[in-house]
Amino acid sequence: MNLDRRRLLKVAGGAGAGLLAAPTLLRAQIRPKVVIVGGGPAGATVALTLAQAHPDAFEITLVEENELYTTCFGSNMYLAGLRDFESLRHSYSGLADFGIEVIHERALLANRSEKVITLISRTRLDYDRLVVAPGVDLLYEQVPGYNPQAAKLMPHAWKAGPQTRLLRQQLDAVKDGEAVVIVAPPDPYKCPPGPYERASMMAHALKSSGRGGARIVILDAKEKFSKQALFMEGWQALYPGMIEWLPPSVHGGIELVDPVTKTVATDLDLFTGTLVNIIPAQRAGVTAREWDLADPETGWCPVDPETMRSALDEAVFVIGDAAAAGDMPKSAFSANSQARVAAMAIAADLLGAPRIEPFLFNTCWSRIGAEDAVKVGGRYMPKEGKITSVASFVSAPGEDAAVRRRAVGESDDWYRSIVAEMFGPGAA
Amino acid sequence: MAKPLRAALAAALLMCLCGAAAADERESTRLTYLAGTCNACHGSSITIPALAGRPAPETAAALRAWRDGSRVNPIMNAVAGGLDDDAIDGLADLFAHAEPIAGEARP
Protein backbone atom coordinates (compact mmCIF):
# COMPACT_ATOMS: atom_id res chain seq x y z
CA MET A 1 0.00 0.00 0.00
CA ASN A 2 2.66 2.39 1.19
CA LEU A 3 4.96 1.27 -1.54
CA ASP A 4 2.29 1.61 -4.20
CA ARG A 5 1.49 5.04 -2.94
CA ARG A 6 5.11 6.02 -3.10
CA ARG A 7 5.44 4.54 -6.55
CA LEU A 8 2.31 6.35 -7.59
CA LEU A 9 3.69 9.64 -6.29
CA LYS A 10 6.95 8.98 -8.01
CA VAL A 11 5.24 8.25 -11.28
CA ALA A 12 3.03 11.29 -10.87
CA GLY A 13 6.07 13.37 -9.97
CA GLY A 14 7.86 11.99 -12.94
CA ALA A 15 4.96 12.73 -15.19
CA GLY A 16 4.67 16.20 -13.73
CA ALA A 17 8.36 16.86 -14.22
CA GLY A 18 8.02 15.49 -17.71
CA LEU A 19 5.23 17.91 -18.45
CA LEU A 20 7.18 20.80 -17.07
CA ALA A 21 10.27 19.79 -18.96
CA ALA A 22 8.39 19.30 -22.19
CA PRO A 23 8.69 22.84 -23.57
CA THR A 24 12.43 22.82 -22.86
CA LEU A 25 12.78 19.43 -24.46
CA LEU A 26 10.80 20.61 -27.45
CA ARG A 27 13.02 23.64 -27.77
CA ALA A 28 16.10 21.43 -27.45
CA GLN A 29 14.87 19.22 -30.26
CA ILE A 30 14.34 22.09 -32.64
CA ARG A 31 17.59 23.88 -31.88
CA PRO A 32 19.12 24.88 -35.22
CA LYS A 33 22.20 22.88 -36.16
CA VAL A 34 25.50 24.54 -37.01
CA VAL A 35 28.27 22.26 -38.25
CA ILE A 36 31.78 23.68 -38.50
CA VAL A 37 34.51 21.91 -40.44
CA GLY A 38 38.01 22.94 -39.39
CA GLY A 39 39.12 23.95 -35.89
CA GLY A 40 41.67 26.69 -36.52
CA PRO A 41 41.41 30.40 -35.72
CA ALA A 42 38.38 30.66 -38.05
CA GLY A 43 36.41 27.52 -37.14
CA ALA A 44 37.10 27.39 -33.40
CA THR A 45 36.27 31.11 -33.02
CA VAL A 46 32.93 30.80 -34.81
CA ALA A 47 31.98 27.82 -32.62
CA LEU A 48 32.82 29.56 -29.36
CA THR A 49 31.38 32.94 -30.44
CA LEU A 50 28.02 31.37 -31.28
CA ALA A 51 27.95 29.33 -28.08
CA GLN A 52 28.84 32.29 -25.86
CA ALA A 53 26.60 34.86 -27.55
CA HIS A 54 23.59 32.52 -27.69
CA PRO A 55 23.86 29.93 -24.90
CA ASP A 56 21.97 26.72 -25.72
CA ALA A 57 20.38 28.27 -28.80
CA PHE A 58 22.28 26.11 -31.30
CA GLU A 59 23.42 22.55 -31.60
CA ILE A 60 27.06 23.21 -32.51
CA THR A 61 29.37 20.50 -33.84
CA LEU A 62 33.01 21.19 -34.63
CA VAL A 63 34.72 18.65 -36.88
CA GLU A 64 38.51 18.75 -36.61
CA GLU A 65 40.95 15.94 -37.33
CA ASN A 66 43.59 16.85 -34.76
CA GLU A 67 43.00 16.39 -31.04
CA LEU A 68 45.55 19.07 -30.30
CA TYR A 69 45.83 22.20 -32.38
CA THR A 70 49.33 23.54 -33.04
CA THR A 71 49.27 27.23 -33.87
CA CYS A 72 51.25 28.23 -36.92
CA PHE A 73 51.31 31.74 -35.49
CA GLY A 74 54.09 31.86 -32.94
CA SER A 75 55.86 28.84 -34.46
CA ASN A 76 58.76 30.93 -35.82
CA MET A 77 59.52 31.89 -32.22
CA TYR A 78 59.77 28.20 -31.42
CA LEU A 79 62.45 27.94 -34.17
CA ALA A 80 64.31 30.78 -32.45
CA GLY A 81 64.08 29.12 -29.04
CA LEU A 82 61.86 31.98 -27.79
CA ARG A 83 58.85 29.66 -27.22
CA ASP A 84 58.66 25.97 -26.43
CA PHE A 85 56.71 23.63 -28.67
CA GLU A 86 54.13 22.75 -26.02
CA SER A 87 53.18 26.42 -25.69
CA LEU A 88 51.91 26.29 -29.29
CA ARG A 89 49.61 23.31 -28.64
CA HIS A 90 46.04 23.63 -27.43
CA SER A 91 43.30 21.17 -26.54
CA TYR A 92 39.67 21.47 -27.64
CA SER A 93 38.46 20.00 -24.35
CA GLY A 94 37.37 23.40 -22.96
CA LEU A 95 34.74 23.74 -25.71
CA ALA A 96 32.60 21.04 -24.07
CA ASP A 97 31.91 23.50 -21.21
CA PHE A 98 30.07 25.62 -23.76
CA GLY A 99 28.02 22.72 -25.09
CA ILE A 100 30.04 22.40 -28.29
CA GLU A 101 30.49 18.87 -29.54
CA VAL A 102 33.94 18.31 -31.02
CA ILE A 103 34.45 15.33 -33.31
CA HIS A 104 38.06 14.49 -34.13
CA GLU A 105 37.62 13.10 -37.59
CA ARG A 106 38.06 13.99 -41.19
CA ALA A 107 34.98 15.31 -42.99
CA LEU A 108 34.67 13.44 -46.25
CA LEU A 109 31.56 14.22 -48.26
CA ALA A 110 29.02 16.97 -48.44
CA ASN A 111 25.55 16.66 -49.88
CA ARG A 112 24.74 20.35 -49.99
CA SER A 113 21.29 19.95 -51.50
CA GLU A 114 20.28 17.76 -48.54
CA LYS A 115 22.38 19.77 -46.08
CA VAL A 116 24.32 16.83 -44.71
CA ILE A 117 28.01 16.01 -44.45
CA THR A 118 29.54 12.58 -43.95
CA LEU A 119 32.63 11.94 -41.87
CA ILE A 120 35.23 9.26 -42.58
CA SER A 121 33.53 6.94 -40.02
CA ARG A 122 30.31 7.33 -42.07
CA THR A 123 28.78 9.47 -39.32
CA ARG A 124 26.28 11.80 -40.96
CA LEU A 125 25.80 15.31 -39.65
CA ASP A 126 22.91 17.35 -40.95
CA TYR A 127 23.03 21.09 -40.64
CA ASP A 128 21.03 24.26 -41.01
CA ARG A 129 24.21 26.22 -41.55
CA LEU A 130 27.62 24.82 -42.45
CA VAL A 131 30.87 26.67 -41.81
CA VAL A 132 33.82 25.52 -43.90
CA ALA A 133 37.22 26.61 -42.58
CA PRO A 134 39.82 24.17 -43.91
CA GLY A 135 42.73 26.61 -44.21
CA VAL A 136 45.14 26.20 -47.10
CA ASP A 137 46.49 23.36 -49.17
CA LEU A 138 50.06 23.41 -50.40
CA LEU A 139 50.63 23.14 -54.16
CA TYR A 140 53.73 20.96 -53.91
CA GLU A 141 53.88 20.32 -57.63
CA GLN A 142 54.34 24.01 -58.40
CA VAL A 143 57.90 23.69 -57.09
CA PRO A 144 59.50 21.25 -59.60
CA GLY A 145 60.83 18.20 -57.76
CA TYR A 146 58.88 18.92 -54.55
CA ASN A 147 56.17 16.60 -53.16
CA PRO A 148 54.88 15.39 -49.76
CA GLN A 149 57.64 12.76 -49.63
CA ALA A 150 60.35 15.36 -50.34
CA ALA A 151 58.88 17.49 -47.51
CA LYS A 152 60.27 14.90 -45.08
CA LEU A 153 63.76 15.98 -46.15
CA MET A 154 63.07 19.58 -47.12
CA PRO A 155 60.28 20.69 -44.76
CA HIS A 156 57.71 23.34 -45.59
CA ALA A 157 56.59 23.77 -41.98
CA TRP A 158 53.70 25.90 -43.31
CA LYS A 159 51.25 23.73 -41.42
CA ALA A 160 52.30 23.60 -37.80
CA GLY A 161 52.96 20.24 -36.18
CA PRO A 162 55.56 17.56 -37.01
CA GLN A 163 56.87 19.71 -39.88
CA THR A 164 57.62 22.53 -37.43
CA ARG A 165 59.61 20.17 -35.23
CA LEU A 166 61.48 18.79 -38.22
CA LEU A 167 62.47 22.30 -39.31
CA ARG A 168 63.73 23.06 -35.81
CA GLN A 169 65.78 19.83 -35.70
CA GLN A 170 67.35 20.68 -39.04
CA LEU A 171 68.06 24.24 -37.90
CA ASP A 172 69.73 22.92 -34.75
CA ALA A 173 71.99 20.78 -36.98
CA VAL A 174 73.21 23.71 -39.11
CA LYS A 175 76.90 24.39 -38.36
CA ASP A 176 78.65 27.73 -38.35
CA GLY A 177 79.51 28.74 -41.90
CA GLU A 178 76.86 26.48 -43.48
CA ALA A 179 73.91 27.60 -45.60
CA VAL A 180 70.14 27.69 -45.17
CA VAL A 181 67.88 28.09 -48.22
CA ILE A 182 64.28 29.31 -47.97
CA VAL A 183 62.02 29.15 -51.04
CA ALA A 184 59.26 31.74 -50.51
CA PRO A 185 55.83 31.41 -52.19
CA PRO A 186 53.90 33.59 -54.66
CA ASP A 187 50.89 35.62 -53.45
CA PRO A 188 48.37 34.95 -52.05
CA TYR A 189 49.41 32.68 -49.21
CA LYS A 190 48.89 32.21 -45.50
CA CYS A 191 50.78 34.73 -43.33
CA PRO A 192 52.39 37.15 -45.82
CA PRO A 193 55.25 38.26 -43.51
CA GLY A 194 55.82 34.68 -42.29
CA PRO A 195 58.74 33.62 -44.50
CA TYR A 196 60.68 36.77 -43.57
CA GLU A 197 59.92 36.46 -39.88
CA ARG A 198 61.13 32.88 -40.22
CA ALA A 199 64.43 34.00 -41.79
CA SER A 200 64.81 36.51 -38.93
CA MET A 201 64.13 33.90 -36.25
CA MET A 202 66.50 31.40 -37.89
CA ALA A 203 69.21 34.08 -37.95
CA HIS A 204 68.51 34.83 -34.29
CA ALA A 205 68.86 31.13 -33.38
CA LEU A 206 72.08 30.79 -35.36
CA LYS A 207 73.73 33.99 -34.21
CA SER A 208 72.80 33.60 -30.54
CA SER A 209 74.37 30.13 -30.50
CA GLY A 210 77.76 31.05 -31.94
CA ARG A 211 76.82 30.25 -35.55
CA GLY A 212 76.82 33.82 -36.86
CA GLY A 213 78.87 32.66 -39.85
CA ALA A 214 75.89 30.73 -41.24
CA ARG A 215 74.10 32.21 -44.25
CA ILE A 216 70.39 32.29 -45.14
CA VAL A 217 69.36 32.75 -48.76
CA ILE A 218 65.70 33.49 -49.57
CA LEU A 219 64.72 32.57 -53.13
CA ASP A 220 61.46 34.42 -53.58
CA ALA A 221 58.67 33.99 -56.11
CA LYS A 222 57.82 37.70 -55.66
CA GLU A 223 59.54 40.97 -56.53
CA LYS A 224 58.53 42.49 -53.20
CA PHE A 225 57.16 41.31 -49.88
CA SER A 226 55.25 42.38 -46.76
CA LYS A 227 57.05 44.84 -44.45
CA GLN A 228 60.09 44.58 -46.75
CA ALA A 229 61.78 47.84 -45.67
CA LEU A 230 61.35 46.91 -42.01
CA PHE A 231 62.78 43.41 -42.42
CA MET A 232 65.70 44.62 -44.55
CA GLU A 233 66.54 47.29 -41.98
CA GLY A 234 66.29 44.79 -39.12
CA TRP A 235 68.46 42.20 -40.90
CA GLN A 236 71.14 44.82 -41.53
CA ALA A 237 71.09 45.94 -37.89
CA LEU A 238 70.78 42.58 -36.13
CA TYR A 239 72.24 40.01 -38.52
CA PRO A 240 74.58 41.88 -40.87
CA GLY A 241 75.63 39.77 -43.84
CA MET A 242 73.61 36.72 -42.72
CA ILE A 243 70.41 37.03 -44.80
CA GLU A 244 70.31 37.48 -48.56
CA TRP A 245 66.99 37.97 -50.38
CA LEU A 246 66.80 37.22 -54.11
CA PRO A 247 63.68 38.08 -56.13
CA PRO A 248 62.85 36.17 -59.34
CA SER A 249 64.29 38.99 -61.46
CA VAL A 250 67.65 38.01 -59.96
CA HIS A 251 67.49 34.20 -59.58
CA GLY A 252 65.41 33.72 -62.72
CA GLY A 253 63.00 31.12 -61.31
CA ILE A 254 63.18 27.74 -59.57
CA GLU A 255 64.04 24.99 -62.08
CA LEU A 256 64.28 21.98 -59.80
CA VAL A 257 64.68 21.06 -56.15
CA ASP A 258 66.53 17.89 -55.13
CA PRO A 259 65.71 16.58 -51.65
CA VAL A 260 68.66 14.13 -51.64
CA THR A 261 71.40 16.66 -52.28
CA LYS A 262 69.31 19.49 -50.71
CA THR A 263 69.90 21.61 -53.74
CA VAL A 264 67.73 24.24 -55.39
CA ALA A 265 68.53 24.87 -59.04
CA THR A 266 67.58 28.29 -60.39
CA ASP A 267 68.29 29.99 -63.69
CA LEU A 268 71.07 31.92 -61.96
CA ASP A 269 72.83 29.27 -59.92
CA LEU A 270 72.68 26.15 -57.78
CA PHE A 271 71.92 26.77 -54.10
CA THR A 272 72.75 24.01 -51.64
CA GLY A 273 71.79 24.19 -47.98
CA THR A 274 72.21 22.09 -44.86
CA LEU A 275 68.61 23.10 -44.40
CA VAL A 276 66.24 23.77 -47.30
CA ASN A 277 62.81 25.13 -46.32
CA ILE A 278 60.37 25.10 -49.22
CA ILE A 279 57.13 27.05 -48.88
CA PRO A 280 55.03 26.25 -51.96
CA ALA A 281 52.15 28.19 -53.51
CA GLN A 282 48.77 27.73 -51.83
CA ARG A 283 45.04 27.45 -52.43
CA ALA A 284 41.89 26.71 -50.41
CA GLY A 285 41.94 23.48 -48.37
CA VAL A 286 40.88 20.29 -50.12
CA THR A 287 37.53 20.10 -48.28
CA ALA A 288 36.40 23.42 -49.75
CA ARG A 289 37.53 22.41 -53.23
CA GLU A 290 36.01 18.93 -53.16
CA TRP A 291 32.73 20.41 -51.95
CA ASP A 292 32.73 22.77 -54.95
CA LEU A 293 32.96 25.90 -52.83
CA ALA A 294 36.13 27.19 -54.53
CA ASP A 295 36.54 29.00 -57.80
CA PRO A 296 38.45 26.47 -59.95
CA GLU A 297 40.34 29.32 -61.63
CA THR A 298 41.73 30.96 -58.49
CA GLY A 299 41.58 28.04 -56.04
CA TRP A 300 39.94 30.25 -53.35
CA CYS A 301 36.33 30.41 -52.16
CA PRO A 302 34.21 33.40 -53.20
CA VAL A 303 32.19 34.90 -50.33
CA ASP A 304 29.67 37.66 -49.72
CA PRO A 305 31.77 40.43 -48.10
CA GLU A 306 28.89 41.45 -45.79
CA THR A 307 28.52 38.04 -44.15
CA MET A 308 31.28 35.63 -45.29
CA ARG A 309 28.49 33.52 -46.78
CA SER A 310 29.62 31.36 -49.68
CA ALA A 311 28.74 32.98 -53.00
CA LEU A 312 27.82 29.47 -54.17
CA ASP A 313 25.53 28.25 -51.35
CA GLU A 314 23.45 30.36 -48.98
CA ALA A 315 23.54 27.72 -46.23
CA VAL A 316 27.35 27.66 -46.20
CA PHE A 317 29.93 30.11 -44.84
CA VAL A 318 33.61 30.01 -45.76
CA ILE A 319 35.97 31.81 -43.39
CA GLY A 320 39.70 32.07 -42.78
CA ASP A 321 42.51 31.33 -45.20
CA ALA A 322 40.30 29.41 -47.68
CA ALA A 323 38.09 32.45 -48.37
CA ALA A 324 38.76 34.97 -51.13
CA ALA A 325 38.52 37.83 -48.62
CA GLY A 326 39.45 40.75 -50.86
CA ASP A 327 42.08 43.00 -49.33
CA MET A 328 42.32 41.04 -46.07
CA PRO A 329 45.54 39.06 -45.71
CA LYS A 330 45.34 35.39 -44.81
CA SER A 331 46.16 35.55 -41.12
CA ALA A 332 44.90 34.13 -37.83
CA PHE A 333 43.71 37.62 -36.84
CA SER A 334 41.72 37.96 -40.10
CA ALA A 335 40.25 34.48 -39.63
CA ASN A 336 39.15 35.34 -36.09
CA SER A 337 37.60 38.62 -37.30
CA GLN A 338 35.78 36.90 -40.18
CA ALA A 339 34.50 34.25 -37.75
CA ARG A 340 32.67 36.92 -35.75
CA VAL A 341 31.08 38.25 -38.96
CA ALA A 342 29.91 34.75 -39.91
CA ALA A 343 28.60 34.12 -36.37
CA MET A 344 26.47 37.29 -36.55
CA ALA A 345 25.07 36.27 -39.92
CA ILE A 346 24.30 32.73 -38.71
CA ALA A 347 22.47 34.11 -35.65
CA ALA A 348 20.51 36.44 -37.94
CA ASP A 349 19.64 33.57 -40.30
CA LEU A 350 18.59 31.04 -37.69
CA LEU A 351 17.46 33.02 -34.65
CA GLY A 352 16.25 36.20 -36.29
CA ALA A 353 18.96 38.19 -34.47
CA PRO A 354 19.60 41.68 -35.89
CA ARG A 355 21.86 41.96 -38.91
CA ILE A 356 24.91 44.03 -38.04
CA GLU A 357 27.30 45.58 -40.52
CA PRO A 358 30.64 43.78 -40.41
CA PHE A 359 33.62 45.19 -38.54
CA LEU A 360 36.68 43.52 -40.03
CA PHE A 361 40.13 44.10 -38.61
CA ASN A 362 43.60 42.61 -38.86
CA THR A 363 47.00 43.03 -37.29
CA CYS A 364 50.06 40.92 -38.12
CA TRP A 365 52.96 41.26 -35.73
CA SER A 366 56.30 39.91 -36.91
CA ARG A 367 59.34 39.30 -34.76
CA ILE A 368 62.63 40.49 -36.27
CA GLY A 369 64.70 40.02 -33.11
CA ALA A 370 64.09 38.76 -29.58
CA GLU A 371 63.17 42.29 -28.49
CA ASP A 372 62.12 43.70 -31.84
CA ALA A 373 58.66 43.24 -33.37
CA VAL A 374 56.93 45.16 -36.15
CA LYS A 375 53.27 45.26 -37.15
CA VAL A 376 51.06 45.84 -40.14
CA GLY A 377 47.29 45.88 -40.25
CA GLY A 378 44.07 47.65 -41.02
CA ARG A 379 40.32 47.91 -40.97
CA TYR A 380 38.14 46.56 -43.78
CA MET A 381 34.60 47.08 -45.04
CA PRO A 382 32.50 45.62 -47.83
CA LYS A 383 32.68 47.95 -50.83
CA GLU A 384 31.65 47.26 -54.40
CA GLY A 385 31.21 43.57 -53.73
CA LYS A 386 34.52 42.91 -52.02
CA ILE A 387 36.21 43.28 -48.65
CA THR A 388 38.12 46.54 -49.04
CA SER A 389 40.80 48.17 -46.90
CA VAL A 390 39.52 51.45 -45.41
CA ALA A 391 42.33 52.20 -42.92
CA SER A 392 45.81 50.76 -42.62
CA PHE A 393 48.99 51.12 -40.64
CA VAL A 394 52.51 49.74 -40.64
CA SER A 395 55.48 50.18 -38.30
CA ALA A 396 57.99 52.83 -39.33
CA PRO A 397 61.64 52.19 -40.12
CA GLY A 398 64.03 53.56 -37.50
CA GLU A 399 61.50 53.30 -34.68
CA ASP A 400 62.58 53.59 -31.08
CA ALA A 401 63.69 50.31 -29.48
CA ALA A 402 61.05 50.78 -26.77
CA VAL A 403 58.28 50.84 -29.41
CA ARG A 404 59.59 47.61 -30.90
CA ARG A 405 59.91 45.99 -27.50
CA ARG A 406 56.35 47.00 -26.69
CA ALA A 407 55.18 45.39 -29.94
CA VAL A 408 56.69 42.10 -28.71
CA GLY A 409 54.47 42.40 -25.62
CA GLU A 410 51.45 43.26 -27.77
CA SER A 411 51.93 40.18 -29.89
CA ASP A 412 52.23 38.01 -26.78
CA ASP A 413 48.97 39.50 -25.43
CA TRP A 414 47.25 38.94 -28.75
CA TYR A 415 48.42 35.31 -28.80
CA ARG A 416 46.81 34.65 -25.40
CA SER A 417 43.66 36.54 -26.39
CA ILE A 418 43.06 34.71 -29.66
CA VAL A 419 43.76 31.35 -28.08
CA ALA A 420 41.12 32.17 -25.44
CA GLU A 421 38.69 33.12 -28.23
CA MET A 422 39.33 29.76 -29.89
CA PHE A 423 39.51 27.29 -27.02
CA GLY A 424 37.87 29.09 -24.08
CA PRO A 425 39.14 31.29 -21.25
CA GLY A 426 41.13 28.49 -19.63
CA ALA A 427 43.23 27.87 -22.73
CA ALA A 428 45.39 30.99 -22.59
CA MET B 1 -14.57 59.75 -33.98
CA ALA B 2 -12.68 59.81 -30.68
CA LYS B 3 -12.58 56.06 -30.47
CA PRO B 4 -10.80 55.33 -33.76
CA LEU B 5 -8.39 58.17 -33.03
CA ARG B 6 -7.53 56.72 -29.65
CA ALA B 7 -7.06 53.31 -31.21
CA ALA B 8 -4.83 54.77 -33.90
CA LEU B 9 -2.78 56.59 -31.28
CA ALA B 10 -2.47 53.42 -29.23
CA ALA B 11 -1.39 51.51 -32.30
CA ALA B 12 1.16 54.20 -33.15
CA LEU B 13 2.49 54.16 -29.59
CA LEU B 14 2.77 50.38 -29.70
CA MET B 15 4.65 50.58 -32.97
CA CYS B 16 6.97 53.16 -31.44
CA LEU B 17 7.63 50.94 -28.43
CA CYS B 18 8.23 47.89 -30.59
CA GLY B 19 10.50 49.91 -32.84
CA ALA B 20 12.45 51.15 -29.81
CA ALA B 21 12.78 47.62 -28.45
CA ALA B 22 14.05 46.39 -31.80
CA ALA B 23 16.52 49.27 -31.96
CA ASP B 24 17.71 48.44 -28.42
CA GLU B 25 18.18 44.81 -29.32
CA ARG B 26 20.04 45.79 -32.44
CA GLU B 27 22.32 48.14 -30.53
CA SER B 28 23.09 45.68 -27.75
CA THR B 29 23.84 42.97 -30.32
CA ARG B 30 26.09 45.37 -32.20
CA LEU B 31 27.99 46.32 -29.02
CA THR B 32 28.51 42.69 -27.99
CA TYR B 33 29.78 41.99 -31.46
CA LEU B 34 32.11 45.01 -31.53
CA ALA B 35 33.42 44.12 -28.06
CA GLY B 36 34.61 40.84 -29.58
CA THR B 37 36.98 42.82 -31.78
CA CYS B 38 38.29 44.65 -28.68
CA ASN B 39 38.78 41.36 -26.87
CA ALA B 40 40.79 39.94 -29.77
CA CYS B 41 43.73 41.92 -28.30
CA HIS B 42 42.56 43.17 -24.91
CA GLY B 43 41.35 39.76 -23.74
CA SER B 44 44.51 38.82 -21.91
CA SER B 45 46.39 41.94 -21.00
CA ILE B 46 49.91 42.43 -19.80
CA THR B 47 51.24 44.98 -22.28
CA ILE B 48 47.93 45.95 -23.86
CA PRO B 49 45.78 47.67 -21.21
CA ALA B 50 42.79 45.79 -19.81
CA LEU B 51 39.36 47.29 -20.49
CA ALA B 52 37.12 45.54 -17.99
CA GLY B 53 36.32 47.73 -15.01
CA ARG B 54 37.80 50.88 -16.54
CA PRO B 55 35.57 53.95 -15.94
CA ALA B 56 33.37 54.61 -18.98
CA PRO B 57 34.33 58.32 -19.40
CA GLU B 58 38.01 57.33 -19.57
CA THR B 59 37.47 54.69 -22.28
CA ALA B 60 35.13 56.94 -24.27
CA ALA B 61 37.57 59.88 -24.13
CA ALA B 62 40.46 57.67 -25.26
CA LEU B 63 38.45 56.23 -28.18
CA ARG B 64 37.41 59.73 -29.29
CA ALA B 65 41.02 60.95 -29.12
CA TRP B 66 42.13 58.00 -31.24
CA ARG B 67 39.29 58.55 -33.67
CA ASP B 68 40.13 62.23 -34.26
CA GLY B 69 43.87 61.50 -34.26
CA SER B 70 44.71 63.76 -31.29
CA ARG B 71 46.18 60.69 -29.63
CA VAL B 72 48.45 58.48 -31.75
CA ASN B 73 48.48 54.70 -31.71
CA PRO B 74 48.35 53.22 -35.22
CA ILE B 75 46.22 50.21 -34.27
CA MET B 76 43.79 52.20 -32.12
CA ASN B 77 43.53 55.01 -34.69
CA ALA B 78 42.48 52.42 -37.30
CA VAL B 79 40.00 50.73 -34.93
CA ALA B 80 38.41 53.90 -33.55
CA GLY B 81 38.03 55.35 -37.03
CA GLY B 82 35.31 52.75 -37.57
CA LEU B 83 33.27 53.59 -34.45
CA ASP B 84 30.35 56.05 -34.31
CA ASP B 85 29.46 57.97 -31.11
CA ASP B 86 26.88 55.39 -30.03
CA ALA B 87 29.43 52.61 -30.40
CA ILE B 88 32.07 54.53 -28.42
CA ASP B 89 29.71 55.35 -25.55
CA GLY B 90 28.13 51.90 -25.61
CA LEU B 91 31.46 50.05 -25.59
CA ALA B 92 32.83 52.30 -22.83
CA ASP B 93 29.78 51.53 -20.72
CA LEU B 94 29.88 47.82 -21.52
CA PHE B 95 33.53 47.47 -20.48
CA ALA B 96 33.02 49.62 -17.36
CA HIS B 97 30.53 47.02 -16.17
CA ALA B 98 32.42 43.95 -17.41
CA GLU B 99 34.00 41.52 -14.97
CA PRO B 100 37.78 41.50 -15.33
CA ILE B 101 38.96 38.37 -17.10
CA ALA B 102 40.77 36.00 -14.73
CA GLY B 103 44.48 36.69 -14.54
CA GLU B 104 44.12 40.00 -16.32
CA ALA B 105 46.06 43.02 -15.12
CA ARG B 106 43.79 45.72 -13.69
CA PRO B 107 43.83 49.08 -15.48
Interface residues (C-beta under 8 A of the other chain):
Chain A: T49 A53 F333 N336 S337 R340 M344 A353 P354 I356 F359 F361 T363 K375 G377 G378 R379 M381 V390 A391 S392 F393 V394 S395 R406 G409 E410 D412 D413 W414 R416 S417 I418 A420 E421 P425 A428
Chain B: A22 E25 R26 T29 R30 T32 Y33 L34 G36 T37 N39 A40 C41 H42 G43 S44 S45 I46 T47 I48 P74 I75 N77 A78 V79 G81 G82 I101 A102 G103
